[in-house]
Amino acid sequence: MKFAIIIFFLSVMLLGCSTSHSVVSSLDPVSQLRADINSVLSDSLFIPTHAAIKVVALEDNTVLYERDSKVLMHPASNMKLFTSAAALSILDTNYLLKTSVFIDRYPSDSLVNGALYLKGYGNPDFTDADADSLAAAVRRFGITTIAGDLILDNSYFDDEYWGAGWTWDDESDPDAPYIDALSINKNCITIIVTSDSMNISAYTEPMTDFVTITMKATIAIDSIRNPLKIKCLLMNNPNTIVIEGELPKFSYMTQKVSLRRPEYYTGTLFRESLKRAGILVNGNLVDGLVPKTVPEIACHIQPIEKVITAMNKVSDNLAAENLIKIIGAEKYGIPGTTRHGLTMVKLFLSEAGIDTVQCSVADGSGVSRYNLFSADQIVQFLTALYKQPKIFSILYHSLPIAGIDGTLSERMVSYPASTNLHAKTGTLNGVSCLSGYVQTRDGEMLTFSILMQNFNTSPAAYRRAQDRIGGMLAGFSRNSLVNKIKTIDPYHSLKK
């Protein structure tokens, strides 16, 4: 009798310890997971909003959860999943993106009695620091003077600078840069505005003569009635930055803007790099083609794996669009076009089992609202990709990691999703998406797609809902003994 009483009290104590951190569940593990996800989506937050979700266990293809998974939605930057995998498959995992320098003839002494050529092959990650390196390589030939012009060759791409369905009022937005084979600094420049007690000044990063700054701003006397605005004039005044409004004393403001004619922006920065390296270009910046007979004297290369990793971690739109045109150039010939690149992407999707008649592919980045995919199609694609180890390994490691880096660096920072969940985010006005992979507590790999759209508020609350679901997937176990006690959701508040 005493023994039975002791066992009873021990059981109560153990149950009390467990329930202080957990909730007893009588459902089987999969049913419990479905109930938990449904509880997230039952929030009033989702009354006006459409949410489509699918979750699949990759080893046995079990559907663990789905809701409206066949409804077409705007994938936003989840489009970069398709672009990444298609580029790795079509161009090969060892493909190199180049920016090259050519000369008419080798110099006599320190003089090049002819032109210098700068040719772009679509590298979206070329920077002003890389331009300095190229200039230093030219200087190592002993060159100090270019008698002719600096000729800019961007003929590797066509002249369509924007994607289909991109909105006119996004122009000068750094997330909608002009697309060009000869690019630098993401075709953007940063404007820094500072004030002291009496004056306002502004400069650019990098410092360059390519843009003109018109200062119309004033120091705020008391309260600010007209907040400072930095805008890029586009009609008849390309790349003129106008600063107007009011700025408080001893303060600063920065803003990044995209620029028109990126090939001339690249050429201007390269010419300035040459000058710093001790090389004077006597001629002008002009459009032109590199003759087939002239020698290449310097080249900057970027491996495609680095391009894709940088693209997916921070969701870089220029990289995605450039990759599409590179695919077009390599498979259909120069100039590379978005139309030809997307034709190859659709073929790649078809080979992965996606019916491309039942979706819409308009660009490589996801900026266009003409793109339409279902959660079912995205999961089907991610499942097919999982079975291609060479491509999957690169893509998987290129995705933002929860709580660690990229666009997920400050999301799902708690166990069990942190360091575990790898996924691509996607954001447009009224759209928030998350698709990728996560391992369960059993080490089982899941793939998932969460597409949310049609809201007119900040995406923050919808991202928190996605984070809750991501945490549930990471904490899931098919082991009924493990799941008998259901762990409390670590991302339980949608209202924070």
JOWODA-V155717 format. One record per helix or strand. SS is the DSSP state (A for helix, B for strand). FROM is the first residue (numbers start at 1). TO is the last residue. If there is no record, write none. Layout:
SS_FROM_TO / SS_FROM_TO
//
This chain:
A_2_19 / B_22_24 / A_29_41 / A_44_46 / B_50_57 / B_62_67 / B_73_73 / A_76_91 / B_96_103 / B_108_108 / B_111_112 / B_116_120 / A_128_139 / B_145_146 / B_150_153 / B_157_157 / A_168_170 / A_174_176 / A_185_187 / B_188_195 / B_200_205 / B_212_219 / B_227_227 / B_229_233 / B_240_247 / B_252_258 / A_262_276 / B_280_281 / B_285_287 / B_295_303 / A_304_314 / A_317_332 / B_336_336 / A_338_351 / A_356_358 / B_360_360 / B_372_373 / A_375_386 / A_389_398 / B_400_401 / A_406_408 / B_422_428 / B_431_439 / B_445_453 / A_460_474 / A_480_483 / B_485_487
//
